[in-house]
Amino acid sequence: AVVSELGLTPQEETRIITTVGDARQVVDKRLKDNRRSVARNEPPVTYDFIYGDAFNDFSVPWHLTTREFQQKLRELLTPD
């Protein structure tokens, strides 16, 4: 899908990181790990693009639509 849909070459597709799990837990863990990294004077892990594929029957789970969750996602984006 990375090559056919996004047009990335096999060398570029290694830049794609896929994480499977509950989005809220994954985001909270990454933010926690980033705080630890910063405390050790290490750079935090950030992302150029975050794509969420989450649904529950007919809708996105409510906890992924809150302003708080969106702010957490913003913290994980590489500043541009």
PDB file of N, CA, C and O in Angstrom:
ATOM      1  N   ALA A   1       0.824  -1.201   0.000  1.00  0.00           N
ATOM      2  CA  ALA A   1       0.000   0.000   0.000  1.00  0.00           C
ATOM      3  C   ALA A   1       0.862   1.257   0.000  1.00  0.00           C
ATOM      4  O   ALA A   1       0.509   2.255  -0.628  1.00  0.00           O
ATOM      5  N   VAL A   2       1.998   1.211   0.706  1.00  0.00           N
ATOM      6  CA  VAL A   2       2.871   2.386   0.773  1.00  0.00           C
ATOM      7  C   VAL A   2       3.376   2.746  -0.615  1.00  0.00           C
ATOM      8  O   VAL A   2       3.409   3.921  -0.981  1.00  0.00           O
ATOM      9  N   VAL A   3       3.769   1.741  -1.389  1.00  0.00           N
ATOM     10  CA  VAL A   3       4.302   1.996  -2.729  1.00  0.00           C
ATOM     11  C   VAL A   3       3.172   2.330  -3.693  1.00  0.00           C
ATOM     12  O   VAL A   3       3.255   3.316  -4.425  1.00  0.00           O
ATOM     13  N   SER A   4       2.123   1.523  -3.702  1.00  0.00           N
ATOM     14  CA  SER A   4       1.071   1.713  -4.701  1.00  0.00           C
ATOM     15  C   SER A   4       0.188   2.930  -4.425  1.00  0.00           C
ATOM     16  O   SER A   4      -0.207   3.618  -5.366  1.00  0.00           O
ATOM     17  N   GLU A   5      -0.125   3.208  -3.183  1.00  0.00           N
ATOM     18  CA  GLU A   5      -1.042   4.304  -2.867  1.00  0.00           C
ATOM     19  C   GLU A   5      -0.347   5.623  -2.575  1.00  0.00           C
ATOM     20  O   GLU A   5      -0.854   6.684  -2.937  1.00  0.00           O
ATOM     21  N   LEU A   6       0.813   5.568  -1.921  1.00  0.00           N
ATOM     22  CA  LEU A   6       1.520   6.799  -1.576  1.00  0.00           C
ATOM     23  C   LEU A   6       2.640   7.129  -2.549  1.00  0.00           C
ATOM     24  O   LEU A   6       3.188   8.231  -2.517  1.00  0.00           O
ATOM     25  N   GLY A   7       2.982   6.189  -3.408  1.00  0.00           N
ATOM     26  CA  GLY A   7       4.009   6.437  -4.394  1.00  0.00           C
ATOM     27  C   GLY A   7       5.427   6.438  -3.859  1.00  0.00           C
ATOM     28  O   GLY A   7       6.327   6.958  -4.519  1.00  0.00           O
ATOM     29  N   LEU A   8       5.651   5.877  -2.693  1.00  0.00           N
ATOM     30  CA  LEU A   8       6.995   5.848  -2.124  1.00  0.00           C
ATOM     31  C   LEU A   8       7.785   4.678  -2.686  1.00  0.00           C
ATOM     32  O   LEU A   8       7.232   3.611  -2.954  1.00  0.00           O
ATOM     33  N   THR A   9       9.052   4.883  -2.858  1.00  0.00           N
ATOM     34  CA  THR A   9       9.933   3.811  -3.320  1.00  0.00           C
ATOM     35  C   THR A   9      10.207   2.877  -2.143  1.00  0.00           C
ATOM     36  O   THR A   9       9.979   3.249  -0.992  1.00  0.00           O
ATOM     37  N   PRO A  10      10.697   1.663  -2.425  1.00  0.00           N
ATOM     38  CA  PRO A  10      11.017   0.742  -1.318  1.00  0.00           C
ATOM     39  C   PRO A  10      11.998   1.353  -0.306  1.00  0.00           C
ATOM     40  O   PRO A  10      11.908   1.055   0.885  1.00  0.00           O
ATOM     41  N   GLN A  11      12.934   2.204  -0.760  1.00  0.00           N
ATOM     42  CA  GLN A  11      13.866   2.839   0.169  1.00  0.00           C
ATOM     43  C   GLN A  11      13.137   3.846   1.069  1.00  0.00           C
ATOM     44  O   GLN A  11      13.451   3.973   2.252  1.00  0.00           O
ATOM     45  N   GLU A  12      12.169   4.552   0.496  1.00  0.00           N
ATOM     46  CA  GLU A  12      11.440   5.556   1.276  1.00  0.00           C
ATOM     47  C   GLU A  12      10.439   4.931   2.238  1.00  0.00           C
ATOM     48  O   GLU A  12      10.128   5.521   3.273  1.00  0.00           O
ATOM     49  N   GLU A  13       9.934   3.756   1.914  1.00  0.00           N
ATOM     50  CA  GLU A  13       8.899   3.172   2.762  1.00  0.00           C
ATOM     51  C   GLU A  13       9.423   2.807   4.141  1.00  0.00           C
ATOM     52  O   GLU A  13       8.632   2.603   5.062  1.00  0.00           O
ATOM     53  N   THR A  14      10.738   2.719   4.306  1.00  0.00           N
ATOM     54  CA  THR A  14      11.280   2.426   5.633  1.00  0.00           C
ATOM     55  C   THR A  14      11.047   3.588   6.593  1.00  0.00           C
ATOM     56  O   THR A  14      11.200   3.430   7.804  1.00  0.00           O
ATOM     57  N   ARG A  15      10.678   4.753   6.063  1.00  0.00           N
ATOM     58  CA  ARG A  15      10.380   5.901   6.920  1.00  0.00           C
ATOM     59  C   ARG A  15       8.989   5.797   7.537  1.00  0.00           C
ATOM     60  O   ARG A  15       8.658   6.562   8.443  1.00  0.00           O
ATOM     61  N   ILE A  16       8.183   4.874   7.064  1.00  0.00           N
ATOM     62  CA  ILE A  16       6.823   4.705   7.555  1.00  0.00           C
ATOM     63  C   ILE A  16       6.864   3.810   8.787  1.00  0.00           C
ATOM     64  O   ILE A  16       7.389   2.698   8.739  1.00  0.00           O
ATOM     65  N   ILE A  17       6.312   4.300   9.882  1.00  0.00           N
ATOM     66  CA  ILE A  17       6.250   3.527  11.118  1.00  0.00           C
ATOM     67  C   ILE A  17       4.777   3.250  11.411  1.00  0.00           C
ATOM     68  O   ILE A  17       3.978   4.176  11.546  1.00  0.00           O
ATOM     69  N   THR A  18       4.433   1.993  11.507  1.00  0.00           N
ATOM     70  CA  THR A  18       3.061   1.606  11.800  1.00  0.00           C
ATOM     71  C   THR A  18       3.007   1.056  13.215  1.00  0.00           C
ATOM     72  O   THR A  18       3.791   0.182  13.586  1.00  0.00           O
ATOM     73  N   THR A  19       2.077   1.574  13.996  1.00  0.00           N
ATOM     74  CA  THR A  19       1.894   1.105  15.360  1.00  0.00           C
ATOM     75  C   THR A  19       0.463   0.617  15.506  1.00  0.00           C
ATOM     76  O   THR A  19      -0.481   1.327  15.159  1.00  0.00           O
ATOM     77  N   VAL A  20       0.307  -0.575  16.011  1.00  0.00           N
ATOM     78  CA  VAL A  20      -1.014  -1.149  16.205  1.00  0.00           C
ATOM     79  C   VAL A  20      -1.312  -1.160  17.702  1.00  0.00           C
ATOM     80  O   VAL A  20      -0.501  -1.624  18.504  1.00  0.00           O
ATOM     81  N   GLY A  21      -2.468  -0.652  18.064  1.00  0.00           N
ATOM     82  CA  GLY A  21      -2.861  -0.647  19.469  1.00  0.00           C
ATOM     83  C   GLY A  21      -3.926   0.401  19.707  1.00  0.00           C
ATOM     84  O   GLY A  21      -4.353   1.089  18.780  1.00  0.00           O
ATOM     85  N   ASP A  22      -4.346   0.517  20.932  1.00  0.00           N
ATOM     86  CA  ASP A  22      -5.308   1.547  21.298  1.00  0.00           C
ATOM     87  C   ASP A  22      -4.639   2.905  21.156  1.00  0.00           C
ATOM     88  O   ASP A  22      -3.637   3.175  21.819  1.00  0.00           O
ATOM     89  N   ALA A  23      -5.179   3.755  20.306  1.00  0.00           N
ATOM     90  CA  ALA A  23      -4.539   5.036  19.989  1.00  0.00           C
ATOM     91  C   ALA A  23      -4.277   5.879  21.230  1.00  0.00           C
ATOM     92  O   ALA A  23      -3.213   6.487  21.352  1.00  0.00           O
ATOM     93  N   ARG A  24      -5.220   5.920  22.138  1.00  0.00           N
ATOM     94  CA  ARG A  24      -5.032   6.746  23.335  1.00  0.00           C
ATOM     95  C   ARG A  24      -3.855   6.236  24.159  1.00  0.00           C
ATOM     96  O   ARG A  24      -3.051   7.030  24.647  1.00  0.00           O
ATOM     97  N   GLN A  25      -3.748   4.931  24.315  1.00  0.00           N
ATOM     98  CA  GLN A  25      -2.647   4.364  25.091  1.00  0.00           C
ATOM     99  C   GLN A  25      -1.311   4.544  24.379  1.00  0.00           C
ATOM    100  O   GLN A  25      -0.307   4.845  25.025  1.00  0.00           O
ATOM    101  N   VAL A  26      -1.282   4.365  23.067  1.00  0.00           N
ATOM    102  CA  VAL A  26      -0.046   4.539  22.304  1.00  0.00           C
ATOM    103  C   VAL A  26       0.437   5.980  22.397  1.00  0.00           C
ATOM    104  O   VAL A  26       1.624   6.224  22.614  1.00  0.00           O
ATOM    105  N   VAL A  27      -0.468   6.930  22.236  1.00  0.00           N
ATOM    106  CA  VAL A  27      -0.100   8.352  22.301  1.00  0.00           C
ATOM    107  C   VAL A  27       0.380   8.716  23.700  1.00  0.00           C
ATOM    108  O   VAL A  27       1.401   9.387  23.844  1.00  0.00           O
ATOM    109  N   ASP A  28      -0.330   8.291  24.716  1.00  0.00           N
ATOM    110  CA  ASP A  28       0.076   8.599  26.093  1.00  0.00           C
ATOM    111  C   ASP A  28       1.461   8.014  26.411  1.00  0.00           C
ATOM    112  O   ASP A  28       2.275   8.666  27.066  1.00  0.00           O
ATOM    113  N   LYS A  29       1.724   6.792  25.950  1.00  0.00           N
ATOM    114  CA  LYS A  29       3.030   6.177  26.197  1.00  0.00           C
ATOM    115  C   LYS A  29       4.141   6.943  25.476  1.00  0.00           C
ATOM    116  O   LYS A  29       5.202   7.182  26.051  1.00  0.00           O
ATOM    117  N   ARG A  30       3.904   7.323  24.237  1.00  0.00           N
ATOM    118  CA  ARG A  30       4.915   8.064  23.477  1.00  0.00           C
ATOM    119  C   ARG A  30       5.208   9.402  24.155  1.00  0.00           C
ATOM    120  O   ARG A  30       6.370   9.797  24.255  1.00  0.00           O
ATOM    121  N   LEU A  31       4.176  10.104  24.620  1.00  0.00           N
ATOM    122  CA  LEU A  31       4.390  11.388  25.304  1.00  0.00           C
ATOM    123  C   LEU A  31       5.179  11.192  26.595  1.00  0.00           C
ATOM    124  O   LEU A  31       6.054  11.993  26.924  1.00  0.00           O
ATOM    125  N   LYS A  32       4.866  10.129  27.319  1.00  0.00           N
ATOM    126  CA  LYS A  32       5.588   9.822  28.557  1.00  0.00           C
ATOM    127  C   LYS A  32       7.055   9.515  28.252  1.00  0.00           C
ATOM    128  O   LYS A  32       7.955  10.017  28.925  1.00  0.00           O
ATOM    129  N   ASP A  33       7.284   8.689  27.237  1.00  0.00           N
ATOM    130  CA  ASP A  33       8.660   8.369  26.832  1.00  0.00           C
ATOM    131  C   ASP A  33       9.399   9.626  26.371  1.00  0.00           C
ATOM    132  O   ASP A  33      10.587   9.786  26.653  1.00  0.00           O
ATOM    133  N   ASN A  34       8.705  10.514  25.665  1.00  0.00           N
ATOM    134  CA  ASN A  34       9.327  11.762  25.212  1.00  0.00           C
ATOM    135  C   ASN A  34       9.744  12.634  26.392  1.00  0.00           C
ATOM    136  O   ASN A  34      10.811  13.247  26.362  1.00  0.00           O
ATOM    137  N   ARG A  35       8.919  12.694  27.423  1.00  0.00           N
ATOM    138  CA  ARG A  35       9.282  13.493  28.607  1.00  0.00           C
ATOM    139  C   ARG A  35      10.550  12.935  29.256  1.00  0.00           C
ATOM    140  O   ARG A  35      11.411  13.690  29.707  1.00  0.00           O
ATOM    141  N   ARG A  36      10.652  11.616  29.297  1.00  0.00           N
ATOM    142  CA  ARG A  36      11.858  10.989  29.854  1.00  0.00           C
ATOM    143  C   ARG A  36      13.079  11.309  28.985  1.00  0.00           C
ATOM    144  O   ARG A  36      14.156  11.603  29.505  1.00  0.00           O
ATOM    145  N   SER A  37      12.907  11.251  27.680  1.00  0.00           N
ATOM    146  CA  SER A  37      14.018  11.559  26.767  1.00  0.00           C
ATOM    147  C   SER A  37      14.494  12.992  26.953  1.00  0.00           C
ATOM    148  O   SER A  37      15.697  13.243  27.034  1.00  0.00           O
ATOM    149  N   VAL A  38      13.569  13.921  27.021  1.00  0.00           N
ATOM    150  CA  VAL A  38      13.915  15.332  27.192  1.00  0.00           C
ATOM    151  C   VAL A  38      14.632  15.546  28.523  1.00  0.00           C
ATOM    152  O   VAL A  38      15.571  16.337  28.604  1.00  0.00           O
ATOM    153  N   ALA A  39      14.194  14.844  29.561  1.00  0.00           N
ATOM    154  CA  ALA A  39      14.844  14.953  30.869  1.00  0.00           C
ATOM    155  C   ALA A  39      16.288  14.463  30.815  1.00  0.00           C
ATOM    156  O   ALA A  39      17.124  14.909  31.600  1.00  0.00           O
ATOM    157  N   ARG A  40      16.583  13.551  29.895  1.00  0.00           N
ATOM    158  CA  ARG A  40      17.947  13.047  29.714  1.00  0.00           C
ATOM    159  C   ARG A  40      18.700  13.826  28.634  1.00  0.00           C
ATOM    160  O   ARG A  40      19.760  13.396  28.177  1.00  0.00           O
ATOM    161  N   ASN A  41      18.152  14.964  28.231  1.00  0.00           N
ATOM    162  CA  ASN A  41      18.734  15.803  27.172  1.00  0.00           C
ATOM    163  C   ASN A  41      18.815  15.077  25.833  1.00  0.00           C
ATOM    164  O   ASN A  41      19.726  15.316  25.040  1.00  0.00           O
ATOM    165  N   GLU A  42      17.865  14.198  25.593  1.00  0.00           N
ATOM    166  CA  GLU A  42      17.756  13.511  24.315  1.00  0.00           C
ATOM    167  C   GLU A  42      16.560  14.086  23.566  1.00  0.00           C
ATOM    168  O   GLU A  42      15.606  14.549  24.191  1.00  0.00           O
ATOM    169  N   PRO A  43      16.600  14.064  22.237  1.00  0.00           N
ATOM    170  CA  PRO A  43      15.464  14.626  21.491  1.00  0.00           C
ATOM    171  C   PRO A  43      14.232  13.730  21.599  1.00  0.00           C
ATOM    172  O   PRO A  43      14.355  12.507  21.657  1.00  0.00           O
ATOM    173  N   PRO A  44      13.055  14.333  21.624  1.00  0.00           N
ATOM    174  CA  PRO A  44      11.835  13.527  21.640  1.00  0.00           C
ATOM    175  C   PRO A  44      11.574  12.917  20.267  1.00  0.00           C
ATOM    176  O   PRO A  44      12.077  13.405  19.255  1.00  0.00           O
ATOM    177  N   VAL A  45      10.794  11.862  20.242  1.00  0.00           N
ATOM    178  CA  VAL A  45      10.368  11.266  18.983  1.00  0.00           C
ATOM    179  C   VAL A  45       9.159  12.050  18.491  1.00  0.00           C
ATOM    180  O   VAL A  45       8.174  12.205  19.213  1.00  0.00           O
ATOM    181  N   THR A  46       9.241  12.544  17.259  1.00  0.00           N
ATOM    182  CA  THR A  46       8.111  13.250  16.659  1.00  0.00           C
ATOM    183  C   THR A  46       7.833  12.662  15.283  1.00  0.00           C
ATOM    184  O   THR A  46       8.629  11.896  14.739  1.00  0.00           O
ATOM    185  N   TYR A  47       6.699  13.035  14.744  1.00  0.00           N
ATOM    186  CA  TYR A  47       6.254  12.474  13.477  1.00  0.00           C
ATOM    187  C   TYR A  47       5.878  13.598  12.519  1.00  0.00           C
ATOM    188  O   TYR A  47       5.376  14.641  12.938  1.00  0.00           O
ATOM    189  N   ASP A  48       6.125  13.376  11.230  1.00  0.00           N
ATOM    190  CA  ASP A  48       5.725  14.337  10.210  1.00  0.00           C
ATOM    191  C   ASP A  48       4.241  14.222   9.892  1.00  0.00           C
ATOM    192  O   ASP A  48       3.611  15.184   9.454  1.00  0.00           O
ATOM    193  N   PHE A  49       3.701  13.049  10.117  1.00  0.00           N
ATOM    194  CA  PHE A  49       2.318  12.771   9.728  1.00  0.00           C
ATOM    195  C   PHE A  49       1.776  11.690  10.650  1.00  0.00           C
ATOM    196  O   PHE A  49       2.452  10.694  10.909  1.00  0.00           O
ATOM    197  N   ILE A  50       0.569  11.881  11.143  1.00  0.00           N
ATOM    198  CA  ILE A  50      -0.080  10.864  11.975  1.00  0.00           C
ATOM    199  C   ILE A  50      -1.409  10.529  11.320  1.00  0.00           C
ATOM    200  O   ILE A  50      -2.236  11.409  11.082  1.00  0.00           O
ATOM    201  N   TYR A  51      -1.602   9.269  11.035  1.00  0.00           N
ATOM    202  CA  TYR A  51      -2.844   8.804  10.420  1.00  0.00           C
ATOM    203  C   TYR A  51      -3.515   7.841  11.385  1.00  0.00           C
ATOM    204  O   TYR A  51      -2.926   6.837  11.785  1.00  0.00           O
ATOM    205  N   GLY A  52      -4.729   8.146  11.748  1.00  0.00           N
ATOM    206  CA  GLY A  52      -5.470   7.269  12.644  1.00  0.00           C
ATOM    207  C   GLY A  52      -6.548   6.515  11.891  1.00  0.00           C
ATOM    208  O   GLY A  52      -7.337   7.111  11.157  1.00  0.00           O
ATOM    209  N   ASP A  53      -6.579   5.239  12.069  1.00  0.00           N
ATOM    210  CA  ASP A  53      -7.606   4.396  11.469  1.00  0.00           C
ATOM    211  C   ASP A  53      -8.318   3.705  12.622  1.00  0.00           C
ATOM    212  O   ASP A  53      -7.981   2.583  13.000  1.00  0.00           O
ATOM    213  N   ALA A  54      -9.297   4.389  13.165  1.00  0.00           N
ATOM    214  CA  ALA A  54      -9.969   3.864  14.355  1.00  0.00           C
ATOM    215  C   ALA A  54     -11.472   4.048  14.205  1.00  0.00           C
ATOM    216  O   ALA A  54     -11.954   5.118  13.835  1.00  0.00           O
ATOM    217  N   PHE A  55     -12.181   3.003  14.494  1.00  0.00           N
ATOM    218  CA  PHE A  55     -13.627   3.101  14.470  1.00  0.00           C
ATOM    219  C   PHE A  55     -14.212   2.068  15.412  1.00  0.00           C
ATOM    220  O   PHE A  55     -13.570   1.074  15.754  1.00  0.00           O
ATOM    221  N   ASN A  56     -15.426   2.320  15.817  1.00  0.00           N
ATOM    222  CA  ASN A  56     -16.149   1.433  16.719  1.00  0.00           C
ATOM    223  C   ASN A  56     -17.556   1.323  16.153  1.00  0.00           C
ATOM    224  O   ASN A  56     -18.361   2.240  16.313  1.00  0.00           O
ATOM    225  N   ASP A  57     -17.854   0.230  15.503  1.00  0.00           N
ATOM    226  CA  ASP A  57     -19.124   0.035  14.803  1.00  0.00           C
ATOM    227  C   ASP A  57     -19.288   1.094  13.709  1.00  0.00           C
ATOM    228  O   ASP A  57     -18.810   0.911  12.590  1.00  0.00           O
ATOM    229  N   PHE A  58     -19.963   2.200  14.035  1.00  0.00           N
ATOM    230  CA  PHE A  58     -20.274   3.202  13.014  1.00  0.00           C
ATOM    231  C   PHE A  58     -19.563   4.531  13.217  1.00  0.00           C
ATOM    232  O   PHE A  58     -19.777   5.467  12.446  1.00  0.00           O
ATOM    233  N   SER A  59     -18.727   4.629  14.234  1.00  0.00           N
ATOM    234  CA  SER A  59     -18.120   5.931  14.499  1.00  0.00           C
ATOM    235  C   SER A  59     -16.742   5.777  15.135  1.00  0.00           C
ATOM    236  O   SER A  59     -16.352   4.692  15.567  1.00  0.00           O
ATOM    237  N   VAL A  60     -16.023   6.883  15.181  1.00  0.00           N
ATOM    238  CA  VAL A  60     -14.732   6.930  15.863  1.00  0.00           C
ATOM    239  C   VAL A  60     -15.011   6.951  17.364  1.00  0.00           C
ATOM    240  O   VAL A  60     -15.917   7.664  17.797  1.00  0.00           O
ATOM    241  N   PRO A  61     -14.272   6.202  18.165  1.00  0.00           N
ATOM    242  CA  PRO A  61     -14.483   6.231  19.615  1.00  0.00           C
ATOM    243  C   PRO A  61     -14.379   7.667  20.147  1.00  0.00           C
ATOM    244  O   PRO A  61     -13.503   8.427  19.736  1.00  0.00           O
ATOM    245  N   TRP A  62     -15.261   8.018  21.041  1.00  0.00           N
ATOM    246  CA  TRP A  62     -15.372   9.406  21.513  1.00  0.00           C
ATOM    247  C   TRP A  62     -14.070   9.945  22.073  1.00  0.00           C
ATOM    248  O   TRP A  62     -13.761  11.122  21.886  1.00  0.00           O
ATOM    249  N   HIS A  63     -13.293   9.102  22.763  1.00  0.00           N
ATOM    250  CA  HIS A  63     -12.076   9.597  23.407  1.00  0.00           C
ATOM    251  C   HIS A  63     -10.993   9.976  22.402  1.00  0.00           C
ATOM    252  O   HIS A  63      -9.994  10.590  22.778  1.00  0.00           O
ATOM    253  N   LEU A  64     -11.175   9.621  21.129  1.00  0.00           N
ATOM    254  CA  LEU A  64     -10.223  10.026  20.097  1.00  0.00           C
ATOM    255  C   LEU A  64     -10.678  11.298  19.375  1.00  0.00           C
ATOM    256  O   LEU A  64      -9.994  11.778  18.471  1.00  0.00           O
ATOM    257  N   THR A  65     -11.809  11.830  19.766  1.00  0.00           N
ATOM    258  CA  THR A  65     -12.329  13.032  19.123  1.00  0.00           C
ATOM    259  C   THR A  65     -12.276  14.261  20.025  1.00  0.00           C
ATOM    260  O   THR A  65     -12.745  15.332  19.639  1.00  0.00           O
ATOM    261  N   THR A  66     -11.714  14.118  21.210  1.00  0.00           N
ATOM    262  CA  THR A  66     -11.688  15.234  22.147  1.00  0.00           C
ATOM    263  C   THR A  66     -10.577  16.228  21.814  1.00  0.00           C
ATOM    264  O   THR A  66      -9.588  15.888  21.163  1.00  0.00           O
ATOM    265  N   ARG A  67     -10.761  17.437  22.266  1.00  0.00           N
ATOM    266  CA  ARG A  67      -9.740  18.469  22.089  1.00  0.00           C
ATOM    267  C   ARG A  67      -8.439  18.056  22.781  1.00  0.00           C
ATOM    268  O   ARG A  67      -7.348  18.293  22.261  1.00  0.00           O
ATOM    269  N   GLU A  68      -8.565  17.438  23.955  1.00  0.00           N
ATOM    270  CA  GLU A  68      -7.388  16.991  24.703  1.00  0.00           C
ATOM    271  C   GLU A  68      -6.558  16.006  23.879  1.00  0.00           C
ATOM    272  O   GLU A  68      -5.334  16.121  23.819  1.00  0.00           O
ATOM    273  N   PHE A  69      -7.220  15.041  23.247  1.00  0.00           N
ATOM    274  CA  PHE A  69      -6.493  14.062  22.447  1.00  0.00           C
ATOM    275  C   PHE A  69      -5.844  14.724  21.239  1.00  0.00           C
ATOM    276  O   PHE A  69      -4.713  14.392  20.883  1.00  0.00           O
ATOM    277  N   GLN A  70      -6.539  15.645  20.613  1.00  0.00           N
ATOM    278  CA  GLN A  70      -5.982  16.347  19.454  1.00  0.00           C
ATOM    279  C   GLN A  70      -4.750  17.164  19.852  1.00  0.00           C
ATOM    280  O   GLN A  70      -3.799  17.264  19.077  1.00  0.00           O
ATOM    281  N   GLN A  71      -4.761  17.743  21.041  1.00  0.00           N
ATOM    282  CA  GLN A  71      -3.596  18.492  21.525  1.00  0.00           C
ATOM    283  C   GLN A  71      -2.412  17.550  21.765  1.00  0.00           C
ATOM    284  O   GLN A  71      -1.261  17.915  21.523  1.00  0.00           O
ATOM    285  N   LYS A  72      -2.703  16.350  22.237  1.00  0.00           N
ATOM    286  CA  LYS A  72      -1.627  15.366  22.439  1.00  0.00           C
ATOM    287  C   LYS A  72      -1.014  14.982  21.096  1.00  0.00           C
ATOM    288  O   LYS A  72       0.206  14.862  20.976  1.00  0.00           O
ATOM    289  N   LEU A  73      -1.857  14.791  20.092  1.00  0.00           N
ATOM    290  CA  LEU A  73      -1.336  14.480  18.764  1.00  0.00           C
ATOM    291  C   LEU A  73      -0.456  15.610  18.254  1.00  0.00           C
ATOM    292  O   LEU A  73       0.590  15.372  17.650  1.00  0.00           O
ATOM    293  N   ARG A  74      -0.884  16.824  18.498  1.00  0.00           N
ATOM    294  CA  ARG A  74      -0.113  17.984  18.044  1.00  0.00           C
ATOM    295  C   ARG A  74       1.278  18.005  18.683  1.00  0.00           C
ATOM    296  O   ARG A  74       2.256  18.383  18.038  1.00  0.00           O
ATOM    297  N   GLU A  75       1.361  17.599  19.943  1.00  0.00           N
ATOM    298  CA  GLU A  75       2.663  17.538  20.625  1.00  0.00           C
ATOM    299  C   GLU A  75       3.608  16.539  19.966  1.00  0.00           C
ATOM    300  O   GLU A  75       4.828  16.677  20.057  1.00  0.00           O
ATOM    301  N   LEU A  76       3.043  15.538  19.305  1.00  0.00           N
ATOM    302  CA  LEU A  76       3.866  14.510  18.678  1.00  0.00           C
ATOM    303  C   LEU A  76       4.282  14.853  17.247  1.00  0.00           C
ATOM    304  O   LEU A  76       5.103  14.155  16.652  1.00  0.00           O
ATOM    305  N   LEU A  77       3.720  15.917  16.702  1.00  0.00           N
ATOM    306  CA  LEU A  77       4.076  16.304  15.342  1.00  0.00           C
ATOM    307  C   LEU A  77       5.363  17.113  15.318  1.00  0.00           C
ATOM    308  O   LEU A  77       5.612  17.947  16.188  1.00  0.00           O
ATOM    309  N   THR A  78       6.172  16.845  14.303  1.00  0.00           N
ATOM    310  CA  THR A  78       7.411  17.601  14.114  1.00  0.00           C
ATOM    311  C   THR A  78       7.040  19.043  13.813  1.00  0.00           C
ATOM    312  O   THR A  78       6.225  19.292  12.925  1.00  0.00           O
ATOM    313  N   PRO A  79       7.626  20.013  14.541  1.00  0.00           N
ATOM    314  CA  PRO A  79       7.281  21.410  14.271  1.00  0.00           C
ATOM    315  C   PRO A  79       7.762  21.850  12.892  1.00  0.00           C
ATOM    316  O   PRO A  79       8.902  21.590  12.509  1.00  0.00           O
ATOM    317  N   ASP A  80       6.902  22.502  12.171  1.00  0.00           N
ATOM    318  CA  ASP A  80       7.237  23.058  10.855  1.00  0.00           C
ATOM    319  C   ASP A  80       6.752  24.480  10.797  1.00  0.00           C
ATOM    320  O   ASP A  80       6.925  25.150   9.779  1.00  0.00           O
TER     321      ASP A  80
END
